[in-house]
Amino acid sequence: MIIVVEKKQYDLVIGENAIELFDFYRVFEMHGLSVQDAMKRIGEGGTYIDGLANYHPMDTELIKTPKPFVFINKSALKGDYRDVTLLMHEMVHMALLLNDWEIDEREEEIVAWAETETNDIMASGILDKKKPKPIFPSMF
């Protein structure tokens, strides 16, 4: 089951496996990835996509409309510090995308944004399979 949290600048999409990402966006391919390859890799015991930050598949002009997304694959989560690392990794990618990869004078701002988003999401408990759907502290 897909969970979507509509953040101000991007959508956080959380799925049980990589195939759910393709199903959610109703595509067979996106950003060089395919549902066919996902099915094959999952059949072999892998996850195919642990996390992904990218433009919405319909945003062919790369203008961030519709909003870009961060996908987290719950089947890739380990229940320990590696989950934070995975999320932070994707949040840095999203921060760079949102800032048009112009990092020269905004490096600290970009990294701080990624840290804040990571902390907000981790504190919410949404990636913990044992907790109910959370309330995001920074959204209110």
N, C-alpha and C positions, 0 to 999 in steps of 0.2 A: 504494500500500500504506500503510495506516494504522499508525503507531507510537503506542503508548500508554505513557506513563510514569506510573505511579500514585504520585503524591506524597502526602504526609501529609494535606493539606487540599483538594487538587484533583487532577484528572487533566490531564496535558499530552497533548494529542492532536495529532499531526502527520500531515498528509495531503499527497498530491501535488496535490490540487485541492479546491475547495469541495464538490463532489459527494460526495467521500469522507466528509465530516463527516456529511451526511444519511444516507448508507449505514451508517456506523458506529452511529449512534443509531437506525437503522431508522425514520426519520420523513421525511415529505415537507415539513414546515414546522416551524420553531422560531424563537421570538423575533422574529417578523415577517419572517423570511427563508424562502425556499422553494427546493426543488430545481429547480423549473421555471424560476424566475428565474436560478438559478445556471447551468443548462444554456444558457439564452439568452445570458447575459453571456459565458460561456466561449466560446460559438460566435461571438461578436463579437470575440473576442480578449482579453477581460478576465479577471480572476480572481474577481470577485464578492465574495469574502471573503478579505482578506489575513490577518486574524487576528480572533479573537473570544474574549472572556472572558465567561462567563455561567453561569447555573444549568443543571444537567442538564435535558434536555427533559422528563423525567418528574417533576421536582421542582415540581409545580404549587402547592405551599404555600410555596415559596421558603424552605425550612428547611435547605438545603444537604445534603439526603439524597435521593437519592444525591449524591455529591460534585459540585461544580461543575467546569467544565472551562475550559482555555485551549486554543484551536485555533490552530495556525500552519499556513498554507498554503505548502508548499514552492515552489509555482510563483510565489509572490509575492516570494520571496527574491532578493536582488540580489548576494549574495556580498561585501557591503561593510558599512560603518557603518550603513546603513539597516536591515539585519537586526536590529541591536542596538536601534535605535529602535523598530521594530515590536514586538519582544519586550517591551521595557520598557513600551511603551504598553499592551499587553495585561496585563502583570503589575501595573501600577498599577490597572487596572480590577479585576483579581482581588483585589488587596489591599483595595480599597474594598469589594467584595462581601463578602469574608471578615470585614470589620470593620463590616458593616451600615451602611456609608456614614457612620459616626460618626467624622469626621475632626478635630473641634475640638481635642481634647486628645491625639490620637494621630497627628498629621500626620507627624512625623519617623519614628515607628515604622512607619507604613504605607509611606512612601516607601523607608525602609531595607529593609523586607521585599521590596519590588518590585525594588530594586537587587540584593539578595542572590540572589533567584530568577533574575533575568536573568543575573547573572554566573555562577551555577552552571550554568545551561543552556548559555550560550555557551561556557563552558570545557569542557563535556562533548563538544562537537563534534557533537552530535546534529542540528543544523541545517545542518551542512556535508555536502553531498551526496557528497563524496569520502571521508569517514571512515566507519569501521565503527560499529556501535551502541556508544555510550559507557557508561562507568561514571560515575555522578553523585557528585562528591566529598562533598557534604553529606548523602547518603543513608546513609552508613556511619559 
